[in-house]
Amino acid sequence: MKIGIRREDKSVWERRVPFVPEDLKALKAKGLDVVVQSSPVRAFGDEEFRAAGIPVRDHLEDRDLIFGIKEVPKEAFLEGRVYVFFAHVIKGQSYNMPMLKTMMEKGVTLIDYERIVDDENRRLIFFGRHAGLAGMVNSLWAFGKRLAAEGVETPFAELKQAKDYRDLNEIKAHVTAVGSAIRDGGLPAAIHPVIVGITGYGNVSAGAQEILDLLPVVEILPEAVAETAAGFESPRNRIYKAVFKEHHCVRPRIGGAAFDLQDYYRRGKDAYENIFEAYLDHLNLLINCVYWDERYPRLVTLEAVKRLWADGRQPKLRVIGDISCDPGGSIQCTVDATDPGDPVYVYLPENNTVARGVIGHGPVIMAVDILPTEIPRESSVYFSSVLRGIVEFMARADYSVPYAELDLPPELKRAVILYRGRLTPDYAYLHQYL
């Protein structure tokens, strides 16, 4: 099949690529016919692809298998082609149902990166770590901005947004320098002790912790958060980190029953209730790194936020870095996603509105939904290195046969949401959302 790499056009901030020049060069050496669509914003410029021997052109009309990163505009789909991108349709997301319907009408085959999973439903290709890296940088930056707006001077004010650094190395060097300033000069009494709560322990969480751990961090158990928050006599030149797992966030509704992870996954909010909100009053920053859907209790409800900020009160909590970015989801006061050009807003619980920026009586919400594009070269290199190993299976498959006979490895076949315009059996449930 003739392969095309499309330009990203969902957001002016999207600079990632599914394949970097060196990997396309290697694929071309294996006999694959690859073309890249010209783009003025891509982190790897057209000239870098040309230097690797990859043709660059303005159109992909002659391509059979087309790769991208984010969703494709409805009018851009070519009849009968195979598209591979992050589709964001598997939850029946209403904003993408018109796109899905258009693909069906045009007989498109859709392979969704998000559903390339192993036998245990673990994703095999993702930007999770890089979302965590950029999300933590942005959250610490927002924390510094919010404190500065309150008149509280801290070394966090020196940080920049992730997109404003040259690369990940520069980010890490600057965060390390901020950590040295905290270690040497301490933090003001107005915010001491600083406790960062991180929900989740997967790839996103690992990336977030990779940045946070460049500061003088002491890890504590969630059970010790309240006691630590009351320790005003503790040294001011450290930051406390608590990582929350499922059993810290929910408990069985039946009193005295033991927490069972698989039972929780199976029965969700029918059998378990939120206990995470009890920690909120002790955290300065909350970094959310978990997958959520409506089967499970929310982590932070609107009611909890209203209680925290009731009667003019200012709790310790200043910033919620919602790296998972699921508006109205696990963090209910994440009412909208943001982009790198306007990354934060304050949720105002008294009237259920938002104020752009960091000033307002409520938590600052960092909810950029394309965080890895703020460190585009590093995230693209990693993604391409994984995708390079599976693209040949997609390119050499025969998409003219019935779906049952489609010869793809199970990991890839699970990711086929549409086949020649029809929902495949595993995704037939999406009809109810169309």
C-alpha positions as a Markdown table, in Angstrom:
| # | Residue | x | y | z |
|---|---|---|---|---|
| 1 | Met | 0.0 | 0.0 | 0.0 |
| 2 | Lys | 1.1 | 3.6 | -0.6 |
| 3 | Ile | 1.6 | 5.3 | 2.7 |
| 4 | Gly | 0.9 | 9.0 | 3.4 |
| 5 | Ile | 1.7 | 11.1 | 6.5 |
| 6 | Arg | -0.9 | 13.8 | 6.7 |
| 7 | Arg | -0.4 | 17.3 | 8.1 |
| 8 | Glu | -2.1 | 18.0 | 11.4 |
| 9 | Asp | -4.9 | 20.6 | 11.1 |
| 10 | Lys | -7.1 | 20.2 | 14.2 |
| 11 | Ser | -5.0 | 22.7 | 16.2 |
| 12 | Val | -2.4 | 25.3 | 15.3 |
| 13 | Trp | -0.5 | 24.0 | 18.3 |
| 14 | Glu | -0.2 | 20.4 | 17.1 |
| 15 | Arg | 3.4 | 19.8 | 16.1 |
| 16 | Arg | 3.8 | 16.1 | 16.6 |
| 17 | Val | 4.4 | 13.5 | 13.8 |
| 18 | Pro | 3.6 | 9.8 | 13.8 |
| 19 | Phe | 6.9 | 9.1 | 12.1 |
| 20 | Val | 10.2 | 11.0 | 12.3 |
| 21 | Pro | 12.5 | 11.3 | 9.2 |
| 22 | Glu | 15.0 | 8.6 | 10.2 |
| 23 | Asp | 12.4 | 6.0 | 10.8 |
| 24 | Leu | 10.7 | 6.7 | 7.4 |
| 25 | Lys | 14.1 | 6.4 | 5.8 |
| 26 | Ala | 14.4 | 2.9 | 7.3 |
| 27 | Leu | 10.9 | 2.0 | 6.2 |
| 28 | Lys | 11.6 | 3.2 | 2.7 |
| 29 | Ala | 14.8 | 1.0 | 2.6 |
| 30 | Lys | 12.5 | -1.9 | 3.3 |
| 31 | Gly | 10.5 | -1.1 | 0.1 |
| 32 | Leu | 7.6 | 0.9 | 1.6 |
| 33 | Asp | 6.3 | 3.7 | -0.6 |
| 34 | Val | 6.0 | 6.8 | 1.8 |
| 35 | Val | 5.0 | 10.4 | 1.1 |
| 36 | Val | 4.8 | 13.2 | 3.7 |
| 37 | Gln | 2.3 | 16.0 | 3.3 |
| 38 | Ser | 3.9 | 19.4 | 3.7 |
| 39 | Ser | 3.4 | 21.3 | 6.9 |
| 40 | Pro | 4.6 | 24.7 | 8.2 |
| 41 | Val | 4.3 | 23.9 | 11.9 |
| 42 | Arg | 5.5 | 20.3 | 12.2 |
| 43 | Ala | 8.4 | 19.9 | 14.8 |
| 44 | Phe | 10.3 | 18.1 | 12.0 |
| 45 | Gly | 10.4 | 20.4 | 9.0 |
| 46 | Asp | 9.8 | 19.5 | 5.4 |
| 47 | Glu | 13.5 | 19.9 | 4.7 |
| 48 | Glu | 14.4 | 17.2 | 7.3 |
| 49 | Phe | 12.1 | 14.7 | 5.5 |
| 50 | Arg | 13.6 | 15.6 | 2.2 |
| 51 | Ala | 17.1 | 15.2 | 3.6 |
| 52 | Ala | 16.1 | 11.7 | 4.6 |
| 53 | Gly | 15.0 | 10.9 | 1.0 |
| 54 | Ile | 11.2 | 11.1 | 1.7 |
| 55 | Pro | 9.1 | 13.0 | -0.9 |
| 56 | Val | 7.1 | 16.0 | 0.5 |
| 57 | Arg | 4.0 | 17.1 | -1.4 |
| 58 | Asp | 0.8 | 19.0 | -0.7 |
| 59 | His | -1.7 | 16.3 | -1.4 |
| 60 | Leu | -2.2 | 12.6 | -0.5 |
| 61 | Glu | -4.9 | 11.7 | -3.1 |
| 62 | Asp | -2.9 | 8.7 | -4.4 |
| 63 | Arg | -2.2 | 7.3 | -0.9 |
| 64 | Asp | -4.0 | 4.1 | 0.4 |
| 65 | Leu | -2.9 | 4.1 | 4.1 |
| 66 | Ile | -2.8 | 7.5 | 5.8 |
| 67 | Phe | -1.3 | 8.2 | 9.2 |
| 68 | Gly | -1.9 | 11.2 | 11.5 |
| 69 | Ile | -2.0 | 12.1 | 15.1 |
| 70 | Lys | -5.2 | 13.9 | 16.0 |
| 71 | Glu | -8.8 | 13.7 | 14.5 |
| 72 | Val | -9.3 | 14.5 | 10.8 |
| 73 | Pro | -11.7 | 17.1 | 9.5 |
| 74 | Lys | -14.8 | 15.6 | 7.9 |
| 75 | Glu | -14.1 | 17.2 | 4.5 |
| 76 | Ala | -10.6 | 15.8 | 4.4 |
| 77 | Phe | -11.4 | 12.1 | 4.3 |
| 78 | Leu | -10.7 | 10.3 | 1.0 |
| 79 | Glu | -13.1 | 7.6 | -0.1 |
| 80 | Gly | -12.2 | 4.0 | 0.8 |
| 81 | Arg | -8.8 | 4.7 | 2.4 |
| 82 | Val | -7.3 | 3.3 | 5.6 |
| 83 | Tyr | -6.7 | 5.9 | 8.3 |
| 84 | Val | -4.7 | 5.5 | 11.5 |
| 85 | Phe | -5.0 | 8.2 | 14.2 |
| 86 | Phe | -6.3 | 8.9 | 17.7 |
| 87 | Ala | -10.0 | 9.0 | 16.9 |
| 88 | His | -11.4 | 9.6 | 20.4 |
| 89 | Val | -14.7 | 7.8 | 19.6 |
| 90 | Ile | -14.7 | 4.7 | 21.8 |
| 91 | Lys | -16.7 | 6.4 | 24.5 |
| 92 | Gly | -19.2 | 7.6 | 22.0 |
| 93 | Gln | -17.8 | 11.1 | 22.4 |
| 94 | Ser | -20.5 | 13.4 | 21.0 |
| 95 | Tyr | -18.1 | 15.9 | 19.4 |
| 96 | Asn | -16.6 | 13.1 | 17.2 |
| 97 | Met | -19.7 | 11.3 | 16.1 |
| 98 | Pro | -20.2 | 13.5 | 13.0 |
| 99 | Met | -16.6 | 12.5 | 12.0 |
| 100 | Leu | -17.3 | 8.8 | 12.6 |
| 101 | Lys | -20.5 | 9.1 | 10.5 |
| 102 | Thr | -18.6 | 10.7 | 7.7 |
| 103 | Met | -16.0 | 7.9 | 7.7 |
| 104 | Met | -18.8 | 5.4 | 7.5 |
| 105 | Glu | -20.4 | 7.2 | 4.5 |
| 106 | Lys | -17.1 | 7.3 | 2.7 |
| 107 | Gly | -16.3 | 3.6 | 3.3 |
| 108 | Val | -13.2 | 4.4 | 5.4 |
| 109 | Thr | -11.3 | 1.8 | 7.5 |
| 110 | Leu | -10.3 | 3.3 | 10.8 |
| 111 | Ile | -7.4 | 1.9 | 13.0 |
| 112 | Asp | -7.3 | 3.7 | 16.3 |
| 113 | Tyr | -3.9 | 4.0 | 18.1 |
| 114 | Glu | -5.7 | 4.0 | 21.4 |
| 115 | Arg | -7.1 | 0.5 | 20.8 |
| 116 | Ile | -3.8 | -1.1 | 19.9 |
| 117 | Val | -3.6 | -3.2 | 23.0 |
| 118 | Asp | -2.3 | -6.6 | 24.2 |
| 119 | Asp | -4.3 | -9.6 | 25.5 |
| 120 | Glu | -4.7 | -7.9 | 28.9 |
| 121 | Asn | -6.0 | -4.6 | 27.3 |
| 122 | Arg | -2.8 | -2.7 | 27.9 |
| 123 | Arg | -2.0 | 0.0 | 25.4 |
| 124 | Leu | 1.0 | -0.7 | 23.3 |
| 125 | Ile | 1.5 | 2.7 | 21.6 |
| 126 | Phe | 0.9 | 6.0 | 23.5 |
| 127 | Phe | 2.2 | 9.4 | 24.4 |
| 128 | Gly | 1.4 | 8.9 | 28.1 |
| 129 | Arg | 4.9 | 9.6 | 29.6 |
| 130 | His | 5.3 | 12.8 | 27.5 |
| 131 | Ala | 1.8 | 14.0 | 28.6 |
| 132 | Gly | 3.0 | 13.5 | 32.2 |
| 133 | Leu | 6.3 | 15.3 | 31.6 |
| 134 | Ala | 4.6 | 18.4 | 30.0 |
| 135 | Gly | 1.6 | 18.3 | 32.4 |
| 136 | Met | 3.8 | 18.5 | 35.5 |
| 137 | Val | 5.9 | 21.3 | 34.1 |
| 138 | Asn | 2.7 | 23.3 | 33.3 |
| 139 | Ser | 1.2 | 22.6 | 36.7 |
| 140 | Leu | 4.2 | 23.8 | 38.6 |
| 141 | Trp | 4.4 | 26.8 | 36.3 |
| 142 | Ala | 0.7 | 27.5 | 37.0 |
| 143 | Phe | 1.3 | 27.1 | 40.8 |
| 144 | Gly | 4.1 | 29.7 | 40.6 |
| 145 | Lys | 1.9 | 32.1 | 38.7 |
| 146 | Arg | -1.1 | 31.7 | 41.1 |
| 147 | Leu | 1.1 | 32.3 | 44.1 |
| 148 | Ala | 2.7 | 35.3 | 42.6 |
| 149 | Ala | -0.8 | 36.7 | 41.9 |
| 150 | Glu | -1.5 | 36.3 | 45.6 |
| 151 | Gly | 1.7 | 38.1 | 46.5 |
| 152 | Val | 3.6 | 34.9 | 47.6 |
| 153 | Glu | 7.1 | 34.8 | 46.1 |
| 154 | Thr | 8.5 | 31.4 | 45.4 |
| 155 | Pro | 11.1 | 29.8 | 43.0 |
| 156 | Phe | 8.2 | 28.3 | 41.1 |
| 157 | Ala | 7.6 | 31.7 | 39.6 |
| 158 | Glu | 10.9 | 31.2 | 37.5 |
| 159 | Leu | 9.4 | 28.3 | 35.6 |
| 160 | Lys | 8.0 | 28.5 | 32.1 |
| 161 | Gln | 5.3 | 26.6 | 30.3 |
| 162 | Ala | 6.6 | 23.4 | 28.7 |
| 163 | Lys | 6.2 | 24.8 | 25.2 |
| 164 | Asp | 8.5 | 27.7 | 25.9 |
| 165 | Tyr | 11.6 | 25.5 | 26.4 |
| 166 | Arg | 13.9 | 24.4 | 23.6 |
| 167 | Asp | 13.6 | 20.7 | 24.5 |
| 168 | Leu | 13.2 | 18.3 | 27.4 |
| 169 | Asn | 16.8 | 18.7 | 28.4 |
| 170 | Glu | 16.4 | 22.4 | 29.0 |
| 171 | Ile | 13.2 | 21.7 | 30.9 |
| 172 | Lys | 14.9 | 19.3 | 33.3 |
| 173 | Ala | 17.9 | 21.6 | 33.8 |
| 174 | His | 15.6 | 24.5 | 34.7 |
| 175 | Val | 13.4 | 22.4 | 37.1 |
| 176 | Thr | 16.6 | 21.1 | 38.7 |
| 177 | Ala | 17.8 | 24.7 | 39.2 |
| 178 | Val | 14.4 | 25.6 | 40.8 |
| 179 | Gly | 14.9 | 22.6 | 43.1 |
| 180 | Ser | 18.3 | 23.9 | 44.1 |
| 181 | Ala | 16.8 | 27.3 | 45.0 |
| 182 | Ile | 14.1 | 25.6 | 47.1 |
| 183 | Arg | 16.7 | 23.4 | 48.8 |
| 184 | Asp | 18.9 | 26.4 | 49.6 |
| 185 | Gly | 16.3 | 29.1 | 50.4 |
| 186 | Gly | 13.2 | 27.1 | 51.4 |
| 187 | Leu | 9.6 | 28.0 | 50.8 |
| 188 | Pro | 7.5 | 30.7 | 52.5 |
| 189 | Ala | 5.4 | 29.9 | 55.6 |
| 190 | Ala | 2.3 | 30.9 | 53.7 |
| 191 | Ile | 2.3 | 27.6 | 51.7 |
| 192 | His | 4.4 | 25.3 | 53.9 |
| 193 | Pro | 4.3 | 22.3 | 53.9 |
| 194 | Val | 3.8 | 21.9 | 50.1 |
| 195 | Ile | 2.1 | 18.6 | 49.3 |
| 196 | Val | 1.6 | 17.4 | 45.7 |
| 197 | Gly | -1.0 | 14.6 | 45.3 |
| 198 | Ile | -0.7 | 12.4 | 42.2 |
| 199 | Thr | -3.5 | 10.1 | 41.2 |
| 200 | Gly | -2.5 | 7.0 | 39.2 |
| 201 | Tyr | 0.7 | 5.0 | 38.8 |
| 202 | Gly | 0.9 | 4.3 | 35.0 |
| 203 | Asn | 2.9 | 5.9 | 32.2 |
| 204 | Val | 1.3 | 9.4 | 32.6 |
| 205 | Ser | 2.0 | 9.4 | 36.4 |
| 206 | Ala | 5.6 | 8.2 | 35.8 |
| 207 | Gly | 6.2 | 11.1 | 33.4 |
| 208 | Ala | 4.8 | 13.6 | 35.9 |
| 209 | Gln | 6.9 | 12.1 | 38.7 |
| 210 | Glu | 10.0 | 12.2 | 36.6 |
| 211 | Ile | 9.7 | 16.0 | 36.5 |
| 212 | Leu | 8.6 | 16.5 | 40.1 |
| 213 | Asp | 11.4 | 14.3 | 41.5 |
| 214 | Leu | 13.9 | 16.9 | 40.1 |
| 215 | Leu | 12.8 | 19.0 | 43.1 |
| 216 | Pro | 13.8 | 18.2 | 46.7 |
| 217 | Val | 10.9 | 15.7 | 47.1 |
| 218 | Val | 10.1 | 13.4 | 50.0 |
| 219 | Glu | 7.5 | 10.7 | 49.2 |
| 220 | Ile | 4.8 | 10.0 | 51.8 |
| 221 | Leu | 2.0 | 7.6 | 51.9 |
| 222 | Pro | -1.5 | 9.0 | 51.3 |
| 223 | Glu | -2.4 | 7.9 | 54.8 |
| 224 | Ala | 0.2 | 10.4 | 56.1 |
| 225 | Val | -1.0 | 13.4 | 54.1 |
| 226 | Ala | -3.1 | 14.9 | 56.9 |
| 227 | Glu | -0.4 | 14.6 | 59.5 |
| 228 | Thr | 2.2 | 16.0 | 57.1 |
| 229 | Ala | 0.0 | 18.9 | 56.2 |
| 230 | Ala | -0.2 | 19.8 | 59.9 |
| 231 | Gly | 3.6 | 19.7 | 60.3 |
| 232 | Phe | 4.3 | 23.4 | 60.2 |
| 233 | Glu | 7.6 | 22.9 | 62.1 |
| 234 | Ser | 9.0 | 20.6 | 59.4 |
| 235 | Pro | 11.9 | 21.9 | 57.2 |
| 236 | Arg | 10.8 | 24.3 | 54.5 |
| 237 | Asn | 13.3 | 23.2 | 51.9 |
| 238 | Arg | 11.4 | 20.1 | 50.8 |
| 239 | Ile | 8.2 | 19.1 | 48.9 |
| 240 | Tyr | 6.1 | 16.2 | 49.8 |
| 241 | Lys | 4.7 | 13.8 | 47.2 |
| 242 | Ala | 1.8 | 11.3 | 47.7 |
| 243 | Val | 0.8 | 8.8 | 45.0 |
| 244 | Phe | -2.8 | 7.7 | 45.2 |
| 245 | Lys | -3.9 | 4.2 | 44.0 |
| 246 | Glu | -7.5 | 3.0 | 43.7 |
| 247 | His | -7.8 | 1.9 | 47.3 |
| 248 | His | -6.9 | 5.4 | 48.5 |
| 249 | Cys | -9.7 | 6.9 | 46.3 |
| 250 | Val | -12.7 | 4.7 | 47.0 |
| 251 | Arg | -14.1 | 2.2 | 49.5 |
| 252 | Pro | -16.8 | -0.4 | 49.5 |
| 253 | Arg | -20.3 | 0.9 | 50.2 |
| 254 | Ile | -20.8 | -1.9 | 52.6 |
| 255 | Gly | -19.2 | -1.0 | 55.9 |
| 256 | Gly | -16.3 | -3.2 | 56.9 |
| 257 | Ala | -16.0 | -4.9 | 53.5 |
| 258 | Ala | -12.4 | -5.2 | 52.1 |
| 259 | Phe | -11.3 | -3.4 | 49.0 |
| 260 | Asp | -10.9 | -5.7 | 46.0 |
| 261 | Leu | -9.4 | -4.2 | 42.9 |
| 262 | Gln | -11.0 | -6.5 | 40.4 |
| 263 | Asp | -14.4 | -6.2 | 42.1 |
| 264 | Tyr | -14.0 | -2.4 | 41.9 |
| 265 | Tyr | -13.2 | -2.6 | 38.1 |
| 266 | Arg | -16.2 | -4.9 | 37.7 |
| 267 | Arg | -18.9 | -3.1 | 39.8 |
| 268 | Gly | -17.6 | 0.5 | 40.0 |
| 269 | Lys | -19.7 | 3.1 | 41.7 |
| 270 | Asp | -22.6 | 0.6 | 42.2 |
| 271 | Ala | -20.5 | -0.9 | 45.0 |
| 272 | Tyr | -17.8 | 1.7 | 45.8 |
| 273 | Glu | -17.9 | 5.3 | 47.0 |
| 274 | Asn | -15.5 | 8.3 | 46.9 |
| 275 | Ile | -13.2 | 8.8 | 49.8 |
| 276 | Phe | -10.5 | 10.8 | 47.9 |
| 277 | Glu | -12.2 | 14.2 | 48.6 |
| 278 | Ala | -11.1 | 13.9 | 52.2 |
| 279 | Tyr | -7.5 | 14.5 | 51.1 |
| 280 | Leu | -8.3 | 17.7 | 49.1 |
| 281 | Asp | -8.0 | 20.1 | 52.0 |
| 282 | His | -4.4 | 19.0 | 52.6 |
| 283 | Leu | -3.0 | 19.2 | 49.1 |
| 284 | Asn | -1.4 | 22.3 | 47.4 |
| 285 | Leu | -1.4 | 20.7 | 44.0 |
| 286 | Leu | -3.4 | 17.8 | 42.6 |
| 287 | Ile | -2.1 | 16.1 | 39.5 |
| 288 | Asn | -4.7 | 13.8 | 37.9 |
| 289 | Cys | -3.2 | 10.9 | 35.8 |
| 290 | Val | -6.0 | 8.3 | 35.7 |
| 291 | Tyr | -8.4 | 6.9 | 33.1 |
| 292 | Trp | -12.0 | 7.4 | 34.1 |
| 293 | Asp | -15.4 | 6.6 | 32.7 |
| 294 | Glu | -19.0 | 6.8 | 34.1 |
| 295 | Arg | -18.8 | 3.4 | 35.7 |
| 296 | Tyr | -16.6 | 4.8 | 38.5 |
| 297 | Pro | -17.0 | 7.5 | 41.2 |
| 298 | Arg | -15.5 | 10.9 | 40.3 |
| 299 | Leu | -12.4 | 11.9 | 42.2 |
| 300 | Val | -13.4 | 15.6 | 42.6 |
| 301 | Thr | -17.1 | 16.6 | 42.4 |
| 302 | Leu | -18.5 | 20.1 | 42.0 |
| 303 | Glu | -20.0 | 19.8 | 45.5 |
| 304 | Ala | -16.6 | 19.2 | 47.0 |
| 305 | Val | -15.1 | 22.2 | 45.3 |
| 306 | Lys | -18.0 | 24.4 | 46.5 |
| 307 | Arg | -17.4 | 23.2 | 50.1 |
| 308 | Leu | -13.7 | 23.9 | 50.0 |
| 309 | Trp | -14.2 | 27.5 | 48.7 |
| 310 | Ala | -17.3 | 28.2 | 50.7 |
| 311 | Asp | -17.7 | 31.5 | 52.6 |
| 312 | Gly | -14.7 | 33.1 | 51.1 |
| 313 | Arg | -12.3 | 30.4 | 52.3 |
| 314 | Gln | -9.0 | 29.9 | 50.6 |
| 315 | Pro | -7.9 | 26.2 | 51.0 |
| 316 | Lys | -4.3 | 25.0 | 50.5 |
| 317 | Leu | -5.3 | 23.7 | 47.1 |
| 318 | Arg | -4.2 | 26.1 | 44.4 |
| 319 | Val | -3.8 | 24.1 | 41.2 |
| 320 | Ile | -5.4 | 21.0 | 39.7 |
| 321 | Gly | -3.3 | 19.7 | 36.8 |
| 322 | Asp | -5.8 | 17.5 | 35.0 |
| 323 | Ile | -3.4 | 15.7 | 32.7 |
| 324 | Ser | -6.0 | 13.1 | 31.8 |
| 325 | Cys | -8.2 | 16.0 | 30.6 |
| 326 | Asp | -11.6 | 14.5 | 30.6 |
| 327 | Pro | -14.1 | 17.5 | 30.8 |
| 328 | Gly | -16.8 | 16.8 | 33.3 |
| 329 | Gly | -15.1 | 13.5 | 34.1 |
| 330 | Ser | -13.1 | 12.4 | 37.2 |
| 331 | Ile | -12.3 | 16.1 | 37.9 |
| 332 | Gln | -15.8 | 17.5 | 37.5 |
| 333 | Cys | -14.6 | 21.1 | 37.7 |
| 334 | Thr | -12.5 | 20.5 | 34.5 |
| 335 | Val | -15.4 | 22.0 | 32.5 |
| 336 | Asp | -13.4 | 22.4 | 29.3 |
| 337 | Ala | -10.1 | 21.4 | 27.6 |
| 338 | Thr | -7.5 | 24.1 | 26.9 |
| 339 | Asp | -4.7 | 24.5 | 24.4 |
| 340 | Pro | -1.0 | 25.5 | 24.8 |
| 341 | Gly | -1.8 | 29.1 | 23.9 |
| 342 | Asp | -4.3 | 29.5 | 26.7 |
| 343 | Pro | -3.6 | 26.6 | 29.1 |
| 344 | Val | -5.3 | 27.5 | 32.4 |
| 345 | Tyr | -8.5 | 28.9 | 33.9 |
| 346 | Val | -9.9 | 29.3 | 37.4 |
| 347 | Tyr | -13.1 | 27.4 | 38.1 |
| 348 | Leu | -15.4 | 29.7 | 40.2 |
| 349 | Pro | -17.6 | 27.4 | 42.3 |
| 350 | Glu | -19.9 | 30.2 | 43.5 |
| 351 | Asn | -21.5 | 30.6 | 40.1 |
| 352 | Asn | -20.2 | 27.6 | 38.2 |
| 353 | Thr | -18.2 | 29.7 | 35.7 |
| 354 | Val | -14.6 | 30.1 | 34.7 |
| 355 | Ala | -12.1 | 33.0 | 34.6 |
| 356 | Arg | -9.2 | 32.8 | 32.2 |
| 357 | Gly | -5.7 | 32.8 | 33.7 |
| 358 | Val | -4.8 | 32.2 | 37.4 |
| 359 | Ile | -6.8 | 34.8 | 39.3 |
| 360 | Gly | -10.1 | 34.0 | 40.9 |
| 361 | His | -11.7 | 32.4 | 44.0 |
| 362 | Gly | -11.4 | 28.8 | 43.0 |
| 363 | Pro | -8.8 | 26.3 | 41.8 |
| 364 | Val | -6.6 | 26.9 | 38.8 |
| 365 | Ile | -7.3 | 24.1 | 36.2 |
| 366 | Met | -4.6 | 23.1 | 33.8 |
| 367 | Ala | -6.3 | 21.0 | 31.2 |
| 368 | Val | -4.3 | 21.1 | 28.0 |
| 369 | Asp | -5.6 | 18.1 | 25.9 |
| 370 | Ile | -2.5 | 17.9 | 23.6 |
| 371 | Leu | 0.2 | 18.1 | 26.2 |
| 372 | Pro | 2.8 | 15.9 | 24.4 |
| 373 | Thr | 2.9 | 18.5 | 21.6 |
| 374 | Glu | 4.6 | 20.9 | 24.0 |
| 375 | Ile | 7.7 | 18.7 | 23.8 |
| 376 | Pro | 7.1 | 17.6 | 20.2 |
| 377 | Arg | 10.4 | 16.3 | 19.0 |
| 378 | Glu | 11.0 | 13.9 | 22.0 |
| 379 | Ser | 7.4 | 12.7 | 22.0 |
| 380 | Ser | 7.5 | 12.1 | 18.2 |
| 381 | Val | 10.8 | 10.2 | 18.4 |
| 382 | Tyr | 9.4 | 7.8 | 21.0 |
| 383 | Phe | 6.0 | 7.3 | 19.2 |
| 384 | Ser | 7.7 | 6.7 | 15.9 |
| 385 | Ser | 10.1 | 4.2 | 17.3 |
| 386 | Val | 7.1 | 2.0 | 18.4 |
| 387 | Leu | 5.0 | 2.6 | 15.3 |
| 388 | Arg | 7.8 | 1.8 | 13.0 |
| 389 | Gly | 7.8 | -1.8 | 14.3 |
| 390 | Ile | 4.1 | -2.4 | 13.3 |
| 391 | Val | 3.5 | -0.3 | 10.2 |
| 392 | Glu | 4.5 | -3.1 | 7.8 |
| 393 | Phe | 1.7 | -5.3 | 9.1 |
| 394 | Met | -0.8 | -2.6 | 8.2 |
| 395 | Ala | 0.8 | -1.8 | 4.9 |
| 396 | Arg | 0.9 | -5.4 | 3.6 |
| 397 | Ala | -2.6 | -6.4 | 4.7 |
| 398 | Asp | -5.3 | -7.1 | 2.2 |
| 399 | Tyr | -8.3 | -4.8 | 3.0 |
| 400 | Ser | -10.4 | -6.2 | 0.2 |
| 401 | Val | -11.3 | -9.4 | 2.0 |
| 402 | Pro | -14.1 | -9.8 | 4.5 |
| 403 | Tyr | -13.3 | -8.5 | 8.0 |
| 404 | Ala | -13.2 | -12.0 | 9.4 |
| 405 | Glu | -10.4 | -12.8 | 7.0 |
| 406 | Leu | -8.4 | -9.6 | 7.5 |
| 407 | Asp | -4.8 | -10.8 | 8.2 |
| 408 | Leu | -3.5 | -8.5 | 11.0 |
| 409 | Pro | -1.9 | -9.4 | 14.3 |
| 410 | Pro | -4.5 | -9.6 | 17.1 |
| 411 | Glu | -3.1 | -6.4 | 18.7 |
| 412 | Leu | -3.8 | -4.4 | 15.5 |
| 413 | Lys | -7.1 | -6.1 | 14.5 |
| 414 | Arg | -8.5 | -5.1 | 17.9 |
| 415 | Ala | -7.9 | -1.5 | 16.9 |
| 416 | Val | -10.0 | -1.7 | 13.7 |
| 417 | Ile | -13.1 | 0.3 | 14.6 |
| 418 | Leu | -14.4 | 0.7 | 11.1 |
| 419 | Tyr | -13.8 | -1.7 | 8.2 |
| 420 | Arg | -14.8 | -0.3 | 4.8 |
| 421 | Gly | -17.3 | 2.0 | 6.5 |
| 422 | Arg | -18.9 | -0.5 | 8.9 |
| 423 | Leu | -18.4 | -0.8 | 12.6 |
| 424 | Thr | -16.6 | -4.0 | 13.5 |
| 425 | Pro | -18.2 | -6.4 | 16.0 |
| 426 | Asp | -16.3 | -5.1 | 19.0 |
| 427 | Tyr | -17.5 | -1.6 | 18.3 |
| 428 | Ala | -21.0 | -2.2 | 17.2 |
| 429 | Tyr | -22.2 | -0.5 | 20.4 |
| 430 | Leu | -21.2 | 2.8 | 18.9 |
| 431 | His | -24.4 | 2.7 | 16.8 |
| 432 | Gln | -26.3 | 4.0 | 19.8 |
| 433 | Tyr | -24.3 | 7.3 | 19.8 |
| 434 | Leu | -24.5 | 8.1 | 16.1 |
